[in-house]
Amino acid sequence: MTDPIQVDELDHGVFALSDPLGCRSYLVVGERRAALVDTMSGVGDVRAVAKALAGGQPVDVLLTYRHPDHASGAYRFERVAMTAGEDGHWEETEKNASAFCVAALDGGLIETANVWPVRPQRRPRVTHVGEKDRLDLGGLSLTRVLLPGHTNASAGYLCPERAVLFSGDAVRPIMCLRFEESLPLSAWRRALAKMEGLDFERFYTGHHAHAFCKADLASFDKAARFAQGARGFAWQHGIVDSWTGICHLCPCKTYDAGSPDFRAVITAPGERSARLARVPY
């Protein structure tokens, strides 16, 4: 079976990798080494793809946070770097990653569960990274930036030489704050304000091919303010059934959930829900 991971070159030395389940990671290739930001859902051999693009140079793996749509491919590597607050939750990752395995099997994306990388005995060793830690790749670099909200230790990685930020799920059109490890809307708004002060021209999320810019941050903050006072409806993740919440469908240009102009915020489950919607994450 041909590897299903798609590769797109965004800039010189910067590549976007995407899998068939809508998950994305980013590879930055310098003169001495490369760095992979996130590892997607586990569909396809992200390690082999990254090493081929890196041309034999060492590949460091940087995780924005721990959920399986970002960390499942990490099980193909010996070592990864992540925030201390995101480490130590591999059992949770493995439990939820099983749903992605079922989806991959049902969709014919993998032929057998035997190729699925997420197994306890394959957990990578973890190096902890902190705020403003910088990885020099040779000509290009990545600096970690804490952007809490989706989880209390979510992070992004800034490549100043290319004026780009890889934000993971710290900000996205369908912003999910429904987890126990998620922070309130006020904390997410502070992360958005922090992004305003960072030196970048565009940012890429963990699930959209579209490049967002600083001008888009105002619409995300507007969505946060709307969700703070709006009644929502019941939401359920399209793959992991146990991920439920309240979806606040914010006034925006479109109601196409796949559009970069769509805005919705998902908060923790409550009593205000009126109807059930299954929305791709």
C-alpha positions in Angstrom: 0.0 0.0 0.0 1.3 3.5 -1.0 2.0 5.7 2.0 -1.0 8.0 2.4 0.8 11.0 3.8 0.7 14.0 1.4 3.6 16.4 1.3 3.4 20.1 0.3 6.3 22.5 0.3 5.3 25.8 1.9 8.6 27.6 1.7 12.2 26.8 1.1 13.0 24.1 3.8 9.4 24.1 5.2 7.0 21.3 4.4 3.5 20.5 5.4 2.6 16.8 5.9 -1.1 15.7 6.0 -2.8 12.4 6.6 -6.2 11.2 5.3 -7.9 11.8 8.7 -7.3 15.5 8.4 -4.3 15.8 10.7 -1.2 17.9 9.8 2.4 18.2 10.9 5.2 20.4 9.7 8.8 19.7 8.9 11.5 22.4 8.9 14.8 21.4 7.3 17.9 23.3 8.1 21.5 22.9 7.0 22.5 20.6 9.9 19.3 18.9 11.1 15.5 19.0 10.7 12.6 19.3 13.1 9.1 17.8 12.8 6.3 19.7 14.6 3.7 17.1 15.6 3.2 13.6 14.1 -0.5 13.3 13.1 -2.9 10.4 13.8 -0.7 7.4 13.1 -1.9 6.7 9.6 1.2 6.3 7.4 4.9 6.2 8.3 5.6 9.8 9.2 9.1 8.9 10.3 10.0 7.5 6.9 8.5 10.5 5.1 10.3 13.0 7.4 13.6 11.3 7.1 13.4 11.2 3.3 12.6 14.9 3.1 15.4 15.7 5.6 17.9 14.1 3.2 19.6 11.9 5.9 19.9 14.6 8.5 18.8 14.0 12.1 15.1 14.7 12.7 14.0 16.1 16.0 10.3 15.7 17.0 8.5 18.5 18.7 5.0 17.9 20.0 2.6 20.9 20.5 0.6 18.8 22.9 -0.4 15.2 23.7 -3.7 14.3 22.0 -3.6 11.3 19.6 -4.3 13.4 16.4 -0.9 15.1 17.1 1.1 12.5 19.0 0.2 9.0 17.6 3.0 9.1 15.0 5.4 9.9 17.8 5.4 6.1 18.6 7.5 5.7 15.4 10.3 7.7 17.0 12.7 6.9 19.9 12.6 10.4 21.4 10.3 13.5 21.3 10.3 16.9 23.0 7.2 18.3 24.6 6.1 20.5 27.5 6.4 18.9 31.0 2.7 19.4 31.6 1.9 17.4 28.5 4.1 14.4 29.4 2.9 11.4 31.4 -0.5 11.0 29.7 0.4 8.2 27.3 -2.3 5.9 28.6 -4.9 8.6 27.6 -3.3 9.0 24.2 -3.3 5.2 23.6 -7.0 4.9 24.7 -8.2 7.6 22.3 -5.9 6.6 19.5 -7.7 3.3 19.2 -10.6 5.1 17.7 -8.3 6.6 15.0 -7.1 3.0 14.3 -10.7 1.8 13.8 -11.4 4.8 11.5 -8.3 4.0 9.5 -9.3 0.4 9.1 -12.9 1.2 8.2 -11.7 3.7 5.6 -9.3 1.3 4.1 -6.4 3.5 5.0 -4.5 0.7 6.7 -4.8 -3.0 5.9 -4.3 -4.4 9.4 -4.1 -3.1 12.9 -0.7 -4.7 13.1 0.8 -1.7 11.4 -0.7 0.7 13.9 2.2 2.3 15.8 0.5 3.2 19.1 1.5 0.6 21.6 2.6 1.0 25.2 5.9 -0.8 24.5 6.7 1.8 21.8 6.3 5.0 23.8 9.0 7.4 22.9 11.4 8.9 25.5 10.5 12.5 26.3 12.7 15.6 26.6 11.0 18.6 28.2 11.1 22.0 26.6 10.3 25.3 28.1 9.1 28.8 27.0 11.5 30.4 24.4 13.6 27.2 24.2 15.3 27.4 20.7 16.4 24.7 18.4 19.1 25.7 15.9 18.7 23.7 12.7 21.4 25.5 10.8 20.1 28.6 8.9 16.7 28.0 10.3 15.4 27.7 13.9 12.3 26.9 16.0 11.4 28.6 19.2 8.8 27.2 21.6 5.9 29.5 22.6 3.4 28.5 25.3 -0.2 29.1 24.0 -2.5 27.6 26.7 -6.2 27.1 26.1 -6.9 23.9 24.2 -4.8 22.3 27.0 -3.1 24.0 29.9 0.3 23.4 28.3 -0.4 23.7 24.6 2.5 25.2 22.7 3.4 26.5 19.2 6.8 26.7 17.4 8.0 29.9 15.8 10.3 29.9 12.8 11.5 33.5 12.7 13.6 33.1 9.5 10.4 32.1 7.6 8.1 34.4 9.6 5.8 31.5 10.4 4.2 30.0 13.5 3.1 26.4 13.8 0.3 26.7 16.3 -1.0 23.1 16.7 -4.5 23.3 18.1 -3.8 26.5 20.2 -6.0 28.4 17.7 -8.2 27.0 15.0 -11.6 27.6 13.3 -13.3 25.0 15.4 -11.7 25.8 18.7 -12.1 23.0 21.3 -12.0 23.8 25.0 -14.0 20.9 26.3 -11.3 18.8 27.9 -10.5 18.5 31.6 -7.1 19.9 30.7 -8.6 22.8 28.7 -8.6 26.3 30.2 -11.4 28.9 30.2 -12.3 31.1 27.3 -10.5 34.0 29.1 -7.2 32.1 29.0 -7.6 31.4 25.3 -8.2 35.1 24.7 -4.9 35.8 26.5 -3.1 33.3 24.2 -4.6 35.1 21.2 -3.4 38.5 22.6 0.1 36.9 23.1 0.1 35.8 19.4 -0.5 39.4 18.4 2.9 40.3 19.9 4.8 37.5 18.2 7.0 38.1 15.2 5.4 36.1 12.4 3.4 36.8 9.2 1.4 33.6 9.0 0.5 30.6 11.1 -0.6 27.1 10.3 -2.9 24.9 12.5 -2.9 21.2 13.1 -5.9 20.6 10.7 -6.0 23.3 8.0 -4.0 23.7 4.8 -4.9 27.4 4.9 -2.3 29.9 6.1 -3.8 32.3 8.7 -2.4 35.7 9.4 -2.5 38.2 12.3 -5.5 39.9 10.8 -7.4 36.7 11.4 -6.8 36.8 15.2 -9.6 39.4 15.7 -12.2 37.0 14.3 -11.0 34.3 16.7 -11.3 36.7 19.6 -14.7 37.7 18.5 -15.7 34.0 18.5 -14.4 33.6 22.0 -16.4 36.6 23.2 -19.5 35.2 21.5 -19.1 31.8 23.1 -18.8 33.4 26.6 -22.4 34.5 26.4 -24.1 32.3 23.8 -26.3 29.2 24.2 -24.9 26.2 22.3 -25.9 22.8 21.1 -24.6 19.3 21.8 -21.5 18.3 19.9 -19.7 14.9 19.4 -16.3 14.3 17.8 -16.6 12.4 14.5 -14.0 9.8 15.5 -13.7 9.6 19.3 -17.2 9.2 20.6 -16.3 10.1 24.2 -15.3 13.6 23.1 -18.5 15.6 23.6 -19.2 19.2 24.4 -21.3 22.3 23.7 -20.7 23.9 20.3 -21.2 27.6 20.0 -21.7 28.4 16.3 -20.4 31.9 15.9 -21.7 34.5 13.4 -19.2 34.3 10.5 -19.0 34.4 6.7 -19.9 30.7 6.2 -21.4 27.7 7.8 -19.1 25.3 6.0 -17.1 23.7 8.8 -14.2 23.0 6.5 -13.8 26.6 5.5 -11.0 28.7 7.0 -13.6 31.4 7.5 -15.8 29.2 9.8 -15.8 30.0 13.5 -17.0 27.8 16.3 -16.0 27.2 19.9 -16.6 24.0 21.8 -16.8 24.1 25.5 -17.3 21.5 28.2 -20.6 19.5 28.2 -23.5 21.1 30.2 -27.3 21.2 30.5 -27.9 23.9 27.9 -27.6 21.6 24.9 -30.6 21.3 22.6 -29.5 19.0 19.7 -26.6 16.7 18.7 -24.1 17.5 16.0 -21.2 15.3 14.8 -18.6 17.7 13.5 -15.2 16.7 12.1 -12.4 17.9 14.4 
